[in-house]
Amino acid sequence: MSCEGFVLTVATASVRGMTFAERFLTTPEPVEVAGRHIKRYHLAVSGEDVDAEIQRAAYAMLPGLLPEPDGTPPATFTVLHQGTDGAFLLAYSWMWDNVLECRTVCAGVPMLGCPDTDLTHFAAPDRNWIGCVWELAPLEHERSAWVRHMLEPSQPDLAGYLADQLAPGPVGGARLVGVSRHS
């Protein structure tokens, strides 16, 4: 069979003109919310921390992102990301001993279901995601920390897990992540 005379049309998707640069991670102290221990990560484009008003608005939404207890030690880690186009709070909660549940809210991105472009008006997105390239750096670390402190020892060490955070600094690049602040 000959394909002569046929024209192949390929549809292409356009990616916004975005140059990649690492973001900056800070690690506020863990807190307790609704009976859960919360490890916190903040991501910002600059070397500054996430804006205080964005933090206030995002963390006001946190109780609604936390699951009911299921017998697993009540631990969650959050990533609060102040990006160039919006703000995002991702709450990753450990369930069923070894499974992560992810619930999110975002602000400032109407195409994701936000009411407007205000970075303090958080709403549940109308899409499911687990994180962008910058938000996934803590996810890599947290999986290993959970195994190291909660699953491998003969007795789970929640305090050790809570103290084991990814070190502050640039994140998102293609290097291996493995340096912890308290491992």
Buried (B, 14 or more C-beta within 10 A) or exposed (E): EEEEEEEEEEEEEEEEEEEEEBBBBBBBEBEEBBEBBBBBBBBBBEEEBBBEEBBEBBBEBBEEBBBEEEEBBBBBBBBBBBBEBBBBBBBBBBBEEEEBBBBBBBBBBEEBEBEEEBBBBBBBBEEEEEBBEBBBBBBBBBEBBBEBBBEEEEEBBEEBBBBBBBBBEBBBBEEEBEEBEEB
